[in-house]
Amino acid sequence: ELQSLLGGPAVADEGAHAEASFFDLCSGPPGGADAAAKRFVNLLGFYMQGSITLSQGEPYGDIAIGRGAEWTADWGAIS
């Protein structure tokens, strides 16, 4: 899912400033609190690896997800 939002191998260098929304990521199936929590934990793991960047403008607001320095299109979807 995140790969399709931030770009796969064909756009590895293009759109380096592409961003995705955590709210948008959670709006797709599977839905529910459990799925959102799993996605969030996976995002934190990718953030710790340097694969993505995360920013949030206000508490409880949407989280902007961008490509990090270690971005690669080889990892699977966040589920």
All heavy atoms as TSV, in Angstrom:
chain	resi	resn	atom	element	x	y	z
A	1	GLU	N	N	0.812	-1.185	0.000
A	1	GLU	CA	C	0.000	0.000	0.000
A	1	GLU	C	C	0.857	1.252	0.000
A	1	GLU	O	O	0.644	2.144	-0.799
A	1	GLU	CB	C	-0.913	0.028	1.214
A	1	GLU	CG	C	-1.994	-1.022	1.224
A	1	GLU	CD	C	-2.743	-1.011	2.529
A	1	GLU	OE1	O	-3.656	-0.185	2.670
A	1	GLU	OE2	O	-2.387	-1.812	3.404
A	2	LEU	N	N	1.797	1.324	0.921
A	2	LEU	CA	C	2.654	2.507	1.026
A	2	LEU	C	C	3.497	2.662	-0.222
A	2	LEU	O	O	3.722	3.773	-0.687
A	2	LEU	CB	C	3.524	2.405	2.273
A	2	LEU	CG	C	4.321	3.639	2.647
A	2	LEU	CD1	C	3.387	4.827	2.850
A	2	LEU	CD2	C	5.113	3.393	3.902
A	3	GLN	N	N	3.935	1.548	-0.765
A	3	GLN	CA	C	4.727	1.569	-1.993
A	3	GLN	C	C	3.969	2.253	-3.111
A	3	GLN	O	O	4.527	3.057	-3.846
A	3	GLN	CB	C	5.048	0.129	-2.389
A	3	GLN	CG	C	6.403	-0.078	-2.951
A	3	GLN	CD	C	6.608	-1.543	-3.223
A	3	GLN	OE1	O	5.733	-2.220	-3.724
A	3	GLN	NE2	N	7.775	-2.031	-2.896
A	4	SER	N	N	2.686	1.948	-3.262
A	4	SER	CA	C	1.906	2.553	-4.335
A	4	SER	C	C	1.672	4.040	-4.080
A	4	SER	O	O	1.550	4.815	-5.025
A	4	SER	CB	C	0.575	1.822	-4.512
A	4	SER	OG	O	-0.233	1.980	-3.378
A	5	LEU	N	N	1.636	4.467	-2.833
A	5	LEU	CA	C	1.426	5.876	-2.519
A	5	LEU	C	C	2.696	6.706	-2.698
A	5	LEU	O	O	2.639	7.850	-3.133
A	5	LEU	CB	C	0.913	6.036	-1.085
A	5	LEU	CG	C	-0.473	5.478	-0.800
A	5	LEU	CD1	C	-0.762	5.528	0.692
A	5	LEU	CD2	C	-1.527	6.256	-1.564
A	6	LEU	N	N	3.848	6.136	-2.353
A	6	LEU	CA	C	5.102	6.875	-2.435
A	6	LEU	C	C	5.900	6.569	-3.692
A	6	LEU	O	O	6.886	7.228	-3.971
A	6	LEU	CB	C	5.975	6.581	-1.202
A	6	LEU	CG	C	5.412	7.043	0.124
A	6	LEU	CD1	C	6.357	6.670	1.254
A	6	LEU	CD2	C	5.150	8.536	0.120
A	7	GLY	N	N	5.502	5.553	-4.434
A	7	GLY	CA	C	6.178	5.218	-5.681
A	7	GLY	C	C	7.012	3.969	-5.573
A	7	GLY	O	O	7.700	3.753	-4.588
A	8	GLY	N	N	6.898	3.136	-6.587
A	8	GLY	CA	C	7.654	1.896	-6.651
A	8	GLY	C	C	8.953	2.077	-7.397
A	8	GLY	O	O	9.438	3.186	-7.547
A	9	PRO	N	N	9.513	0.996	-7.909
A	9	PRO	CA	C	10.820	1.043	-8.557
A	9	PRO	C	C	10.870	1.965	-9.768
A	9	PRO	O	O	11.880	2.572	-10.030
A	9	PRO	CB	C	11.067	-0.402	-8.997
A	9	PRO	CG	C	9.998	-1.219	-8.408
A	9	PRO	CD	C	8.952	-0.316	-7.863
A	10	ALA	N	N	9.763	2.093	-10.487
A	10	ALA	CA	C	9.763	2.912	-11.702
A	10	ALA	C	C	9.929	4.390	-11.391
A	10	ALA	O	O	10.333	5.160	-12.243
A	10	ALA	CB	C	8.466	2.691	-12.480
A	11	VAL	N	N	9.621	4.787	-10.166
A	11	VAL	CA	C	9.744	6.193	-9.796
A	11	VAL	C	C	10.685	6.358	-8.606
A	11	VAL	O	O	10.500	7.219	-7.773
A	11	VAL	CB	C	8.358	6.813	-9.471
A	11	VAL	CG1	C	7.525	6.943	-10.709
A	11	VAL	CG2	C	7.634	6.023	-8.410
A	12	ALA	N	N	11.707	5.539	-8.553
A	12	ALA	CA	C	12.614	5.557	-7.406
A	12	ALA	C	C	13.266	6.915	-7.216
A	12	ALA	O	O	13.477	7.341	-6.087
A	12	ALA	CB	C	13.677	4.474	-7.562
A	13	ASP	N	N	13.600	7.617	-8.299
A	13	ASP	CA	C	14.223	8.924	-8.170
A	13	ASP	C	C	13.243	10.060	-8.402
A	13	ASP	O	O	13.434	11.161	-7.925
A	13	ASP	CB	C	15.396	9.047	-9.143
A	13	ASP	CG	C	16.527	8.113	-8.774
A	13	ASP	OD1	O	16.741	7.912	-7.568
A	13	ASP	OD2	O	17.182	7.596	-9.679
A	14	GLU	N	N	12.199	9.789	-9.167
A	14	GLU	CA	C	11.191	10.816	-9.419
A	14	GLU	C	C	10.292	10.934	-8.197
A	14	GLU	O	O	10.050	9.988	-7.486
A	14	GLU	CB	C	10.332	10.426	-10.623
A	14	GLU	CG	C	11.111	10.286	-11.898
A	14	GLU	CD	C	10.236	9.752	-13.023
A	14	GLU	OE1	O	9.000	9.862	-12.914
A	14	GLU	OE2	O	10.798	9.227	-13.979
A	15	GLY	N	N	9.779	12.117	-7.964
A	15	GLY	CA	C	8.834	12.299	-6.863
A	15	GLY	C	C	9.435	12.020	-5.512
A	15	GLY	O	O	8.781	11.505	-4.630
A	16	ALA	N	N	10.709	12.350	-5.345
A	16	ALA	CA	C	11.382	12.062	-4.087
A	16	ALA	C	C	10.711	12.757	-2.912
A	16	ALA	O	O	10.908	12.387	-1.782
A	16	ALA	CB	C	12.853	12.467	-4.178
A	17	HIS	N	N	9.912	13.770	-3.213
A	17	HIS	CA	C	9.222	14.482	-2.149
A	17	HIS	C	C	7.767	14.033	-2.027
A	17	HIS	O	O	6.956	14.713	-1.421
A	17	HIS	CB	C	9.304	15.989	-2.391
A	17	HIS	CG	C	10.710	16.489	-2.431
A	17	HIS	ND1	N	11.507	16.548	-1.309
A	17	HIS	CD2	C	11.468	16.919	-3.454
A	17	HIS	CE1	C	12.695	17.010	-1.646
A	17	HIS	NE2	N	12.695	17.241	-2.937
A	18	ALA	N	N	7.439	12.888	-2.616
A	18	ALA	CA	C	6.081	12.363	-2.549
A	18	ALA	C	C	5.712	12.109	-1.090
A	18	ALA	O	O	6.548	11.691	-0.300
A	18	ALA	CB	C	5.972	11.077	-3.357
A	19	GLU	N	N	4.471	12.394	-0.761
A	19	GLU	CA	C	3.994	12.152	0.594
A	19	GLU	C	C	2.704	11.367	0.555
A	19	GLU	O	O	1.946	11.444	-0.410
A	19	GLU	CB	C	3.758	13.471	1.339
A	19	GLU	CG	C	5.008	14.119	1.840
A	19	GLU	CD	C	4.727	15.228	2.851
A	19	GLU	OE1	O	3.551	15.626	3.012
A	19	GLU	OE2	O	5.681	15.694	3.465
A	20	ALA	N	N	2.479	10.634	1.595
A	20	ALA	CA	C	1.241	9.887	1.776
A	20	ALA	C	C	0.661	10.303	3.122
A	20	ALA	O	O	1.354	10.824	3.986
A	20	ALA	CB	C	1.516	8.387	1.757
A	21	SER	N	N	-0.604	10.046	3.302
A	21	SER	CA	C	-1.306	10.381	4.529
A	21	SER	C	C	-1.612	9.103	5.303
A	21	SER	O	O	-2.090	8.120	4.736
A	21	SER	CB	C	-2.618	11.093	4.155
A	21	SER	OG	O	-3.544	11.020	5.206
A	22	PHE	N	N	-1.358	9.115	6.597
A	22	PHE	CA	C	-1.687	7.960	7.424
A	22	PHE	C	C	-3.189	7.725	7.432
A	22	PHE	O	O	-3.650	6.590	7.370
A	22	PHE	CB	C	-1.158	8.134	8.847
A	22	PHE	CG	C	-1.420	6.945	9.726
A	22	PHE	CD1	C	-0.794	5.728	9.488
A	22	PHE	CD2	C	-2.304	7.030	10.785
A	22	PHE	CE1	C	-1.048	4.621	10.297
A	22	PHE	CE2	C	-2.554	5.938	11.598
A	22	PHE	CZ	C	-1.922	4.737	11.349
A	23	PHE	N	N	-3.971	8.793	7.469
A	23	PHE	CA	C	-5.430	8.644	7.436
A	23	PHE	C	C	-5.862	7.962	6.137
A	23	PHE	O	O	-6.727	7.081	6.145
A	23	PHE	CB	C	-6.128	9.992	7.572
A	23	PHE	CG	C	-6.077	10.595	8.957
A	23	PHE	CD1	C	-6.408	11.924	9.137
A	23	PHE	CD2	C	-5.706	9.859	10.065
A	23	PHE	CE1	C	-6.379	12.498	10.402
A	23	PHE	CE2	C	-5.665	10.417	11.334
A	23	PHE	CZ	C	-6.007	11.749	11.502
A	24	ASP	N	N	-5.267	8.364	5.008
A	24	ASP	CA	C	-5.599	7.738	3.727
A	24	ASP	C	C	-5.172	6.267	3.716
A	24	ASP	O	O	-5.879	5.409	3.199
A	24	ASP	CB	C	-4.942	8.464	2.562
A	24	ASP	CG	C	-5.566	9.820	2.293
A	24	ASP	OD1	O	-6.683	10.083	2.796
A	24	ASP	OD2	O	-4.932	10.634	1.586
A	25	LEU	N	N	-4.002	5.989	4.280
A	25	LEU	CA	C	-3.505	4.616	4.342
A	25	LEU	C	C	-4.466	3.729	5.142
A	25	LEU	O	O	-4.712	2.580	4.774
A	25	LEU	CB	C	-2.118	4.605	4.989
A	25	LEU	CG	C	-1.347	3.306	5.015
A	25	LEU	CD1	C	-1.023	2.834	3.613
A	25	LEU	CD2	C	-0.074	3.471	5.819
A	26	CYS	N	N	-5.041	4.267	6.187
A	26	CYS	CA	C	-5.939	3.496	7.042
A	26	CYS	C	C	-7.357	3.419	6.496
A	26	CYS	O	O	-8.170	2.644	7.012
A	26	CYS	CB	C	-5.958	4.083	8.449
A	26	CYS	SG	S	-4.416	3.792	9.329
A	27	SER	N	N	-7.665	4.198	5.478
A	27	SER	CA	C	-9.030	4.175	4.943
A	27	SER	C	C	-9.294	2.957	4.058
A	27	SER	O	O	-10.434	2.600	3.815
A	27	SER	CB	C	-9.325	5.454	4.153
A	27	SER	OG	O	-8.541	5.511	2.983
A	28	GLY	N	N	-8.223	2.302	3.604
A	28	GLY	CA	C	-8.385	1.107	2.775
A	28	GLY	C	C	-8.544	-0.142	3.614
A	28	GLY	O	O	-8.292	-0.148	4.815
A	29	PRO	N	N	-8.985	-1.215	2.967
A	29	PRO	CA	C	-9.146	-2.476	3.697
A	29	PRO	C	C	-7.794	-3.077	4.066
A	29	PRO	O	O	-6.825	-2.820	3.360
A	29	PRO	CB	C	-9.901	-3.367	2.713
A	29	PRO	CG	C	-9.717	-2.755	1.381
A	29	PRO	CD	C	-9.387	-1.308	1.585
A	30	PRO	N	N	-7.667	-3.839	5.102
A	30	PRO	CA	C	-8.705	-4.073	6.098
A	30	PRO	C	C	-8.835	-2.863	7.013
A	30	PRO	O	O	-7.861	-2.192	7.311
A	30	PRO	CB	C	-8.191	-5.285	6.863
A	30	PRO	CG	C	-6.708	-5.205	6.757
A	30	PRO	CD	C	-6.433	-4.565	5.414
A	31	GLY	N	N	-10.035	-2.594	7.452
A	31	GLY	CA	C	-10.298	-1.443	8.312
A	31	GLY	C	C	-10.315	-1.842	9.768
A	31	GLY	O	O	-10.047	-2.979	10.136
A	32	GLY	N	N	-10.595	-0.877	10.600
A	32	GLY	CA	C	-10.719	-1.134	12.028
A	32	GLY	C	C	-9.488	-0.714	12.814
A	32	GLY	O	O	-8.426	-0.445	12.268
A	33	ALA	N	N	-9.675	-0.669	14.120
A	33	ALA	CA	C	-8.623	-0.212	15.020
A	33	ALA	C	C	-7.413	-1.148	15.024
A	33	ALA	O	O	-6.267	-0.690	15.084
A	33	ALA	CB	C	-9.175	-0.067	16.429
A	34	ASP	N	N	-7.635	-2.458	14.962
A	34	ASP	CA	C	-6.519	-3.409	14.967
A	34	ASP	C	C	-5.620	-3.208	13.751
A	34	ASP	O	O	-4.396	-3.188	13.868
A	34	ASP	CB	C	-7.020	-4.851	14.988
A	34	ASP	CG	C	-7.610	-5.254	16.334
A	34	ASP	OD1	O	-7.361	-4.540	17.328
A	34	ASP	OD2	O	-8.307	-6.275	16.382
A	35	ALA	N	N	-6.228	-3.050	12.579
A	35	ALA	CA	C	-5.455	-2.859	11.352
A	35	ALA	C	C	-4.700	-1.529	11.396
A	35	ALA	O	O	-3.532	-1.461	10.985
A	35	ALA	CB	C	-6.365	-2.910	10.130
A	36	ALA	N	N	-5.333	-0.480	11.913
A	36	ALA	CA	C	-4.671	0.822	12.015
A	36	ALA	C	C	-3.483	0.746	12.973
A	36	ALA	O	O	-2.418	1.314	12.697
A	36	ALA	CB	C	-5.665	1.888	12.476
A	37	ALA	N	N	-3.644	0.034	14.076
A	37	ALA	CA	C	-2.555	-0.111	15.044
A	37	ALA	C	C	-1.379	-0.870	14.431
A	37	ALA	O	O	-0.221	-0.493	14.624
A	37	ALA	CB	C	-3.059	-0.823	16.297
A	38	LYS	N	N	-1.660	-1.925	13.669
A	38	LYS	CA	C	-0.593	-2.683	13.008
A	38	LYS	C	C	0.135	-1.818	12.000
A	38	LYS	O	O	1.365	-1.854	11.902
A	38	LYS	CB	C	-1.167	-3.915	12.315
A	38	LYS	CG	C	-1.589	-5.007	13.262
A	38	LYS	CD	C	-2.194	-6.184	12.524
A	38	LYS	CE	C	-2.730	-7.222	13.477
A	38	LYS	NZ	N	-3.374	-8.336	12.773
A	39	ARG	N	N	-0.612	-1.034	11.229
A	39	ARG	CA	C	0.007	-0.141	10.248
A	39	ARG	C	C	0.908	0.875	10.946
A	39	ARG	O	O	1.997	1.181	10.482
A	39	ARG	CB	C	-1.060	0.571	9.423
A	39	ARG	CG	C	-1.725	-0.353	8.429
A	39	ARG	CD	C	-2.788	0.390	7.629
A	39	ARG	NE	N	-3.303	-0.452	6.578
A	39	ARG	CZ	C	-4.587	-0.714	6.395
A	39	ARG	NH1	N	-5.488	-0.185	7.193
A	39	ARG	NH2	N	-4.976	-1.483	5.408
A	40	PHE	N	N	0.428	1.414	12.056
A	40	PHE	CA	C	1.205	2.407	12.789
A	40	PHE	C	C	2.511	1.815	13.312
A	40	PHE	O	O	3.577	2.425	13.172
A	40	PHE	CB	C	0.370	2.988	13.936
A	40	PHE	CG	C	1.074	4.075	14.684
A	40	PHE	CD1	C	1.245	5.324	14.116
A	40	PHE	CD2	C	1.569	3.846	15.956
A	40	PHE	CE1	C	1.903	6.331	14.798
A	40	PHE	CE2	C	2.228	4.848	16.646
A	40	PHE	CZ	C	2.397	6.095	16.067
A	41	VAL	N	N	2.436	0.634	13.894
A	41	VAL	CA	C	3.641	-0.023	14.413
A	41	VAL	C	C	4.620	-0.313	13.269
A	41	VAL	O	O	5.827	-0.099	13.401
A	41	VAL	CB	C	3.281	-1.311	15.196
A	41	VAL	CG1	C	4.510	-2.132	15.501
A	41	VAL	CG2	C	2.542	-0.951	16.470
A	42	ASN	N	N	4.101	-0.769	12.122
A	42	ASN	CA	C	4.964	-1.014	10.968
A	42	ASN	C	C	5.600	0.274	10.474
A	42	ASN	O	O	6.783	0.288	10.105
A	42	ASN	CB	C	4.181	-1.691	9.839
A	42	ASN	CG	C	3.915	-3.152	10.125
A	42	ASN	OD1	O	4.631	-3.789	10.875
A	42	ASN	ND2	N	2.863	-3.679	9.528
A	43	LEU	N	N	4.841	1.359	10.472
A	43	LEU	CA	C	5.394	2.656	10.078
A	43	LEU	C	C	6.549	3.052	10.980
A	43	LEU	O	O	7.578	3.551	10.514
A	43	LEU	CB	C	4.325	3.746	10.130
A	43	LEU	CG	C	3.362	3.854	8.977
A	43	LEU	CD1	C	2.358	4.966	9.237
A	43	LEU	CD2	C	4.079	4.096	7.668
A	44	LEU	N	N	6.390	2.850	12.275
A	44	LEU	CA	C	7.461	3.190	13.211
A	44	LEU	C	C	8.719	2.379	12.930
A	44	LEU	O	O	9.839	2.898	13.014
A	44	LEU	CB	C	7.005	2.984	14.654
A	44	LEU	CG	C	5.922	3.932	15.157
A	44	LEU	CD1	C	5.546	3.583	16.592
A	44	LEU	CD2	C	6.356	5.370	15.049
A	45	GLY	N	N	8.546	1.115	12.566
A	45	GLY	CA	C	9.694	0.279	12.213
A	45	GLY	C	C	10.407	0.805	10.975
A	45	GLY	O	O	11.640	0.906	10.952
A	46	PHE	N	N	9.642	1.157	9.939
A	46	PHE	CA	C	10.246	1.722	8.727
A	46	PHE	C	C	10.918	3.055	9.025
A	46	PHE	O	O	11.971	3.375	8.470
A	46	PHE	CB	C	9.195	1.903	7.627
A	46	PHE	CG	C	8.774	0.610	6.986
A	46	PHE	CD1	C	7.435	0.274	6.911
A	46	PHE	CD2	C	9.705	-0.265	6.449
A	46	PHE	CE1	C	7.032	-0.904	6.312
A	46	PHE	CE2	C	9.318	-1.453	5.852
A	46	PHE	CZ	C	7.980	-1.771	5.783
A	47	TYR	N	N	10.322	3.845	9.921
A	47	TYR	CA	C	10.918	5.126	10.324
A	47	TYR	C	C	12.259	4.904	11.025
A	47	TYR	O	O	13.236	5.594	10.739
A	47	TYR	CB	C	9.945	5.876	11.236
A	47	TYR	CG	C	10.510	7.156	11.794
A	47	TYR	CD1	C	10.597	8.300	11.005
A	47	TYR	CD2	C	10.961	7.221	13.101
A	47	TYR	CE1	C	11.127	9.471	11.511
A	47	TYR	CE2	C	11.488	8.383	13.621
A	47	TYR	CZ	C	11.567	9.515	12.819
A	47	TYR	OH	O	12.101	10.670	13.334
A	48	MET	N	N	12.299	3.924	11.920
A	48	MET	CA	C	13.538	3.630	12.651
A	48	MET	C	C	14.643	3.142	11.719
A	48	MET	O	O	15.826	3.371	11.980
A	48	MET	CB	C	13.277	2.603	13.759
A	48	MET	CG	C	12.345	3.096	14.850
A	48	MET	SD	S	12.965	4.539	15.735
A	48	MET	CE	C	14.329	3.809	16.604
A	49	GLN	N	N	14.269	2.483	10.622
A	49	GLN	CA	C	15.249	2.012	9.630
A	49	GLN	C	C	15.694	3.129	8.692
A	49	GLN	O	O	16.636	2.956	7.926
A	49	GLN	CB	C	14.651	0.891	8.786
A	49	GLN	CG	C	14.363	-0.372	9.541
A	49	GLN	CD	C	13.566	-1.363	8.697
A	49	GLN	OE1	O	13.249	-1.118	7.543
A	49	GLN	NE2	N	13.263	-2.499	9.294
A	50	GLY	N	N	14.999	4.248	8.724
A	50	GLY	CA	C	15.326	5.354	7.833
A	50	GLY	C	C	14.665	5.244	6.468
A	50	GLY	O	O	14.964	6.009	5.562
A	51	SER	N	N	13.742	4.284	6.311
A	51	SER	CA	C	13.069	4.083	5.025
A	51	SER	C	C	12.045	5.166	4.726
A	51	SER	O	O	11.784	5.473	3.566
A	51	SER	CB	C	12.372	2.725	4.993
A	51	SER	OG	O	13.311	1.686	5.135
A	52	ILE	N	N	11.436	5.714	5.766
A	52	ILE	CA	C	10.425	6.748	5.596
A	52	ILE	C	C	10.659	7.878	6.580
A	52	ILE	O	O	11.381	7.727	7.562
A	52	ILE	CB	C	8.989	6.198	5.783
A	52	ILE	CG1	C	8.797	5.630	7.190
A	52	ILE	CG2	C	8.652	5.165	4.713
A	52	ILE	CD1	C	7.361	5.262	7.530
A	53	THR	N	N	10.029	9.016	6.313
A	53	THR	CA	C	9.999	10.127	7.255
A	53	THR	C	C	8.561	10.273	7.735
A	53	THR	O	O	7.619	9.912	7.021
A	53	THR	CB	C	10.437	11.442	6.593
A	53	THR	OG1	O	9.563	11.751	5.516
A	53	THR	CG2	C	11.870	11.340	6.083
A	54	LEU	N	N	8.401	10.765	8.933
A	54	LEU	CA	C	7.070	10.990	9.503
A	54	LEU	C	C	7.027	12.405	10.060
A	54	LEU	O	O	7.991	12.859	10.679
A	54	LEU	CB	C	6.782	9.998	10.632
A	54	LEU	CG	C	6.775	8.513	10.283
A	54	LEU	CD1	C	6.611	7.667	11.554
A	54	LEU	CD2	C	5.675	8.201	9.293
A	55	SER	N	N	5.908	13.091	9.828
A	55	SER	CA	C	5.716	14.401	10.449
A	55	SER	C	C	4.238	14.581	10.749
A	55	SER	O	O	3.377	14.068	10.045
A	55	SER	CB	C	6.232	15.519	9.541
A	55	SER	OG	O	5.549	15.536	8.315
A	56	GLN	N	N	3.993	15.309	11.832
A	56	GLN	CA	C	2.629	15.521	12.288
A	56	GLN	C	C	2.517	16.969	12.746
A	56	GLN	O	O	3.280	17.417	13.602
A	56	GLN	CB	C	2.305	14.559	13.430
A	56	GLN	CG	C	0.882	14.571	13.888
A	56	GLN	CD	C	0.623	13.527	14.967
A	56	GLN	OE1	O	1.505	13.206	15.753
A	56	GLN	NE2	N	-0.579	13.004	15.005
A	57	GLY	N	N	1.576	17.706	12.157
A	57	GLY	CA	C	1.435	19.125	12.444
A	57	GLY	C	C	0.832	19.443	13.792
A	57	GLY	O	O	1.134	20.477	14.381
A	58	GLU	N	N	-0.021	18.576	14.290
A	58	GLU	CA	C	-0.687	18.822	15.562
A	58	GLU	C	C	-1.022	17.490	16.217
A	58	GLU	O	O	-1.189	16.481	15.532
A	58	GLU	CB	C	-1.960	19.643	15.362
A	58	GLU	CG	C	-2.975	18.982	14.443
A	58	GLU	CD	C	-4.150	19.880	14.142
A	58	GLU	OE1	O	-3.954	20.924	13.518
A	58	GLU	OE2	O	-5.268	19.494	14.539
A	59	PRO	N	N	-1.127	17.467	17.553
A	59	PRO	CA	C	-1.488	16.232	18.236
A	59	PRO	C	C	-2.817	15.681	17.708
A	59	PRO	O	O	-3.759	16.437	17.458
A	59	PRO	CB	C	-1.627	16.651	19.704
A	59	PRO	CG	C	-0.794	17.891	19.819
A	59	PRO	CD	C	-0.907	18.576	18.489
A	60	TYR	N	N	-2.869	14.393	17.516
A	60	TYR	CA	C	-4.046	13.676	17.011
A	60	TYR	C	C	-4.372	14.017	15.556
A	60	TYR	O	O	-5.402	13.614	15.047
A	60	TYR	CB	C	-5.284	13.900	17.903
A	60	TYR	CG	C	-5.038	13.503	19.332
A	60	TYR	CD1	C	-4.811	14.467	20.306
A	60	TYR	CD2	C	-5.009	12.169	19.700
A	60	TYR	CE1	C	-4.576	14.113	21.625
A	60	TYR	CE2	C	-4.782	11.800	21.013
A	60	TYR	CZ	C	-4.558	12.768	21.977
A	60	TYR	OH	O	-4.323	12.410	23.271
A	61	GLY	N	N	-3.507	14.777	14.893
A	61	GLY	CA	C	-3.714	15.113	13.487
A	61	GLY	C	C	-3.169	14.024	12.590
A	61	GLY	O	O	-2.575	13.036	13.039
A	62	ASP	N	N	-3.344	14.217	11.304
A	62	ASP	CA	C	-2.852	13.264	10.317
A	62	ASP	C	C	-1.328	13.216	10.355
A	62	ASP	O	O	-0.666	14.191	10.729
A	62	ASP	CB	C	-3.336	13.662	8.922
A	62	ASP	CG	C	-3.224	12.536	7.911
A	62	ASP	OD1	O	-2.877	11.396	8.301
A	62	ASP	OD2	O	-3.483	12.804	6.727
A	63	ILE	N	N	-0.763	12.101	9.960
A	63	ILE	CA	C	0.686	11.924	9.904
A	63	ILE	C	C	1.085	11.886	8.434
A	63	ILE	O	O	0.555	11.083	7.665
A	63	ILE	CB	C	1.112	10.621	10.606
A	63	ILE	CG1	C	0.691	10.651	12.074
A	63	ILE	CG2	C	2.614	10.398	10.466
A	63	ILE	CD1	C	0.838	9.330	12.790
A	64	ALA	N	N	1.994	12.772	8.048
A	64	ALA	CA	C	2.507	12.783	6.685
A	64	ALA	C	C	3.666	11.798	6.603
A	64	ALA	O	O	4.559	11.788	7.451
A	64	ALA	CB	C	2.979	14.178	6.298
A	65	ILE	N	N	3.638	10.946	5.587
A	65	ILE	CA	C	4.656	9.915	5.400
A	65	ILE	C	C	5.401	10.229	4.109
A	65	ILE	O	O	4.789	10.424	3.063
A	65	ILE	CB	C	4.001	8.523	5.268
A	65	ILE	CG1	C	3.065	8.260	6.446
A	65	ILE	CG2	C	5.067	7.435	5.147
A	65	ILE	CD1	C	2.066	7.148	6.194
A	66	GLY	N	N	6.710	10.286	4.182
A	66	GLY	CA	C	7.527	10.550	3.003
A	66	GLY	C	C	8.657	9.542	2.885
A	66	GLY	O	O	8.891	8.735	3.802
A	67	ARG	N	N	9.347	9.591	1.782
A	67	ARG	CA	C	10.494	8.704	1.579
A	67	ARG	C	C	11.664	9.158	2.441
A	67	ARG	O	O	11.973	10.339	2.512
A	67	ARG	CB	C	10.938	8.743	0.130
A	67	ARG	CG	C	9.964	8.155	-0.833
A	67	ARG	CD	C	10.569	8.224	-2.203
A	67	ARG	NE	N	9.628	7.772	-3.203
A	67	ARG	CZ	C	9.927	7.670	-4.482
A	67	ARG	NH1	N	11.120	7.999	-4.901
A	67	ARG	NH2	N	9.023	7.245	-5.332
A	68	GLY	N	N	12.313	8.191	3.074
A	68	GLY	CA	C	13.490	8.478	3.865
A	68	GLY	C	C	14.762	8.207	3.072
A	68	GLY	O	O	14.716	7.776	1.914
A	69	ALA	N	N	15.888	8.433	3.699
A	69	ALA	CA	C	17.185	8.243	3.047
A	69	ALA	C	C	17.414	6.799	2.625
A	69	ALA	O	O	18.119	6.533	1.658
A	69	ALA	CB	C	18.306	8.696	3.985
A	70	GLU	N	N	16.820	5.857	3.334
A	70	GLU	CA	C	17.001	4.436	3.036
A	70	GLU	C	C	15.810	3.848	2.277
A	70	GLU	O	O	15.592	2.639	2.307
A	70	GLU	CB	C	17.217	3.648	4.340
A	70	GLU	CG	C	18.424	4.096	5.136
A	70	GLU	CD	C	19.729	3.916	4.375
A	70	GLU	OE1	O	19.875	2.904	3.670
A	70	GLU	OE2	O	20.584	4.806	4.488
A	71	TRP	N	N	15.027	4.701	1.606
A	71	TRP	CA	C	13.845	4.230	0.855
A	71	TRP	C	C	14.258	3.176	-0.166
A	71	TRP	O	O	15.250	3.325	-0.867
A	71	TRP	CB	C	13.188	5.394	0.128
A	71	TRP	CG	C	12.113	4.962	-0.827
A	71	TRP	CD1	C	12.246	4.780	-2.161
A	71	TRP	CD2	C	10.764	4.634	-0.508
A	71	TRP	NE1	N	11.056	4.366	-2.704
A	71	TRP	CE2	C	10.121	4.267	-1.700
A	71	TRP	CE3	C	10.042	4.619	0.681
A	71	TRP	CZ2	C	8.791	3.892	-1.750
A	71	TRP	CZ3	C	8.712	4.250	0.628
A	71	TRP	CH2	C	8.110	3.890	-0.569
A	72	THR	N	N	13.496	2.116	-0.226
A	72	THR	CA	C	13.662	1.104	-1.258
A	72	THR	C	C	12.285	0.613	-1.651
A	72	THR	O	O	11.389	0.552	-0.830
A	72	THR	CB	C	14.550	-0.070	-0.781
A	72	THR	OG1	O	14.623	-1.024	-1.837
A	72	THR	CG2	C	14.016	-0.741	0.449
A	73	ALA	N	N	12.126	0.285	-2.886
A	73	ALA	CA	C	10.831	-0.203	-3.372
A	73	ALA	C	C	10.710	-1.705	-3.243
A	73	ALA	O	O	9.756	-2.292	-3.721
A	73	ALA	CB	C	10.645	0.236	-4.818
A	74	ASP	N	N	11.660	-2.361	-2.572
A	74	ASP	CA	C	11.671	-3.814	-2.505
A	74	ASP	C	C	10.863	-4.399	-1.347
A	74	ASP	O	O	10.597	-5.576	-1.343
A	74	ASP	CB	C	13.119	-4.322	-2.393
A	74	ASP	CG	C	13.918	-4.028	-3.627
A	74	ASP	OD1	O	13.304	-3.871	-4.716
A	74	ASP	OD2	O	15.145	-3.943	-3.529
A	75	TRP	N	N	10.471	-3.597	-0.369
A	75	TRP	CA	C	9.746	-4.168	0.754
A	75	TRP	C	C	8.265	-4.216	0.469
A	75	TRP	O	O	7.753	-3.509	-0.367
A	75	TRP	CB	C	10.044	-3.494	2.076
A	75	TRP	CG	C	10.279	-2.020	2.061
A	75	TRP	CD1	C	11.489	-1.406	1.977
A	75	TRP	CD2	C	9.310	-0.971	2.153
A	75	TRP	NE1	N	11.325	-0.048	2.005
A	75	TRP	CE2	C	10.004	0.241	2.107
A	75	TRP	CE3	C	7.942	-0.951	2.260
A	75	TRP	CZ2	C	9.365	1.460	2.176
A	75	TRP	CZ3	C	7.296	0.277	2.323
A	75	TRP	CH2	C	8.009	1.458	2.290
A	76	GLY	N	N	7.590	-5.061	1.200
A	76	GLY	CA	C	6.177	-5.333	0.940
A	76	GLY	C	C	5.243	-4.279	1.481
A	76	GLY	O	O	5.669	-3.302	2.098
A	77	ALA	N	N	3.978	-4.512	1.288
A	77	ALA	CA	C	2.938	-3.577	1.722
A	77	ALA	C	C	2.795	-3.609	3.237
A	77	ALA	O	O	3.053	-4.622	3.878
A	77	ALA	CB	C	1.612	-3.957	1.069
A	78	ILE	N	N	2.390	-2.491	3.777
A	78	ILE	CA	C	2.093	-2.418	5.204
A	78	ILE	C	C	0.687	-2.917	5.407
A	78	ILE	O	O	-0.240	-2.438	4.769
A	78	ILE	CB	C	2.220	-0.959	5.717
A	78	ILE	CG1	C	3.659	-0.490	5.587
A	78	ILE	CG2	C	1.726	-0.855	7.143
A	78	ILE	CD1	C	3.859	0.936	5.972
A	79	SER	N	N	0.548	-3.916	6.248
A	79	SER	CA	C	-0.792	-4.441	6.496
A	79	SER	C	C	-1.034	-4.614	7.971
A	79	SER	O	O	-0.170	-4.510	8.765
A	79	SER	CB	C	-0.979	-5.764	5.773
A	79	SER	OG	O	0.041	-6.662	6.134
